[in-house]
């Protein structure tokens, strides 16, 4: 999952901290998708690509008091953070395993299979999903939250916001990630043998006064800056990380611009009954 060869973001302490800050903005969206899919009390949930643990912990909040969540990731460093955060919440019904879902065995099937921002980093997301479905009971829930960066836009224009988003997507694409995975969830589910899913779309939108939303983007640029420079997409001077969020805010305030973020797309369905 998140430590696949295409995972350009890495697992440094700073990046794991960024993921936790990011989750504060996107967790409400993911929660709505999970609840619409039917994730609820008493369920046993398998979370793919757990990373720092945000999605697994969110699922754990939904399945109390008798449910269970198992999170999987390839990164030992990320899972150390995830386990620590679960302990801090006294969530004894959450556990984390290092490895590949296709290579794992469990004593009983899961009621739900979930994930956020994980399929976009897989060389073959259909194969990953198909392997994970082996652990889901017939009639079990499948719900993933992915992104589509194509929707980024501003009006009146805030050029630096659009440019920063392009730096991210160009570097991610060159590293093998699929920045349009969200809109491809339907096709991926169908190719994995699932029924046609329900689909939802939300986004984060803001103005020059919304520094938290601006930093949502600039912090990704900061994480990816070495790769962006290595690929010749932008120079250190063009990015000027120390002032990037301030410059975007100034442009947006000068034009009274509104910045629309990437599409946050969820898809959910139930595995066919046996």
N, C-alpha and C positions, 0 to 999 in steps of 0.2 A: 504494500500500500504506500504510505507516504515516503518511504525511503527507497522506492524503486529508482532505477537509473534515470528516470525522467523527472525526479523530484528536485526541481531547481532551487527550492526555498531552503533546504537543509534543515538541520536540527540543533542549531546553536542555542545557547541560553537566551540570547536576545530574540531569536526567531520564535522560540516556544512562548516567551513572554508576549510577543506580538500576537500570536495565535489566541492567547487568552484575552487580550484586549479586543481583538477582532470579534471574538465570540460574544462579547457583551452587546455588540450591535446586531449580529446576525442570529443569535440564539432565539429571539422572539419569532423570527421567520421560520426557523427550523422547527420550533415547538408547534407552530400552527400546522405545518405539514405533517408532523408526526401524529398530532391529534386528529387531523382530518383523515389520516390513513387508518386510525383506530388503535394506535399504541396506547395502552392504558394499564391500570392496576392488575397485578398478578402475572403479567406476561414475562416470558423469558426472551431476552433480546440479544442478538449478536450485532455488534457494531464493527464495521470494517474501517480500517485506517484511522484508528483512534487518536493518534498523535498525542497532544497534551491532555486529552481526556474530555474535552468539552462536550462532544456529542454523546459519549457514553454517560457522562454525569447528567446531561439533560434527559436522556432516556430513563436514567435511574430515578429522576424526580417524578416521571410519569407512571412508573410501574409499582411504586410503593403502595401498600406495605408488604406485599408478599412476592413481588417480582424479582427478577435477577437480570443483570446485564453483564455480558462478557465482551470485552473490547480486544481487537486484534490489531497489531501493527508490526512492521519489520524493524522499527527503530527502538533499541533498548533505552537510549537516552530519553526519547519522548515518553516511553512507558514508565520510566522512573518518575517523571514529572506527573504523569496521569495517576499513578498509584498514590503518590504523596497527596495530591489534591483530593482524591477519593477518601483517603484517611482523614484529611482535615475536615471533611464533611461528615465523617463517621458513617460513610456509605459502605457497610459490610456486604451489601448485596451487589457490589461491582467488583469485577476482577479483570485483569489484563493479561494477555498472552502474546508472546513474541513469535511471529512466524507467518506462514501463508495459509489462508483458509482452506485451500484445496488439499493441503498436506496434513490437516488436523482432523482428529476424531473427537466426538463428544458422546457422552453416555446417553443423551436423549436430544431430540430435535428442538429447535427454537420456534417461538411463536412469531417472531418478527426479525427481519434483517434490515439494518439501517446503515446509513453512512452520509457523510458530508465532505465535499471537496476531495473525494478519493478516486472516483472513476476517471476524472480528467487527467490523472497522472499515470494511468495504466497504459502500457503499449497495446493491450487488447482488453478493453473494459468488458466486452461481452464474455470473454473467457473467464475473467475474474468473477463476474456476476454469476455465471453458470456454475462455477466451482462452489461459490458460497451458497447457492441455492440448495446444494446437497444437504446442508445443515438445517434447512427450513422445513417445517412440517407441511403436509398438504393443507391448503387453505390459509397458510401463514402469510403475514403482511410483508411486503417489500416496499421500502420508502427511502429514496435518496434525494439529497439536496445538492445540486451542482450549479455552476455559473455559466453565463454567456456574456462575454465582454463586448460583443457586437453592439449592445444596447447603450454603451456609454455615449453621452452627448450633453451639450450645454446650450442654453439660450438665455439672453444673448451670449455669444461665444465667450468661453473662458479657455483660450488656446492652450495654456500651460496644463490645465487639468486633462484636456484631451491628449496632449503630448505625453504626459506622465503615464497615462493609461496605455498609450501605444508602446512606450518603452517596456512596460510590463508584459504586454501580450506578445510583442515581437521576441523578447528574450525567452519567454515561456515556450512559445511555439518552436523556436530554434532548439530548445532543450527537450522537445518531444511531448510537451503537455498540450492538451486540447482545450483551448480557451472558449470553445463553444459547446462543451460537453452538456450543459444544461438543456439546450434545445435538442440534443441527440439522445436524451434519456428514453424517449418513446421508442425510437428505433433500436436502441440497445436492449431494452426490456424485451421487445418482440423477438429480436435475434437470439436472446437467451432462452426463449421458449415461454415467456410470460404472457399473460393476457394484456390487452391494451390498457395502459394505466390512465388514471386521472392525473391531470397536470395543473400546477399553479405557478404563478409568476408574481414576485414582488421585487422591489428595488429600494435602495437607499438614495434619497434625494436631499439636496441641501443648497445653501447659499454661502456667500463668503463669510458669514458669521458662524457657520457650523464647522469649527476647527476639528472636532472629533471625526466628522465624516471626511474632511480633507485628509487628515492623518491616516485614515483607513487606507487611502491610496499611497500617500507618501511613505508610509512605513514599509509597504511592499517594495516600493522603489529602493528604499534603503537596504533591505535584505538582498535584493537582486542586483544592486549596483555593480559589484564585481563582474557579474555575468553580462550585464548591459554594456559595460565598458569593453570587456573581452570581445564581444561580438561586434563592436563598433556601432552600436545603436545610438548611444549618446556618450558624451565625454563627462568627466567629473565636473568640469566647469559648467556644462549645460545643466546638469542635474543640481549642482550646488545644494547638497542635501541639507546643509545647516539652515538654509533659507527657503527651501522648496515650498513648504506648507504656507509660509508667510506670503510668498510671491503669488501662489495660487489664490489665496484669500484676497490679496490686494487686487488682482485682476477681476475676480468675481465681484468685489465691492464696487470697483470702478465702473463696471458695466451693469450692475444690478443683475448679474447672471445667476442662473439656476443650473446646478450640476446634477445630472442623472447618472447614477452608478451602473455597474454591471447588473444584468438580470440575475436574480436569485430564483432559480427554477426548482420546483419539487415535483416528483412523480411517484405515484403510489398505486399499488394493486395487490391482489392476493394470488399466491401460487395456486395453480389448479389443483383441485382435490384429486386424490389418487383414484 
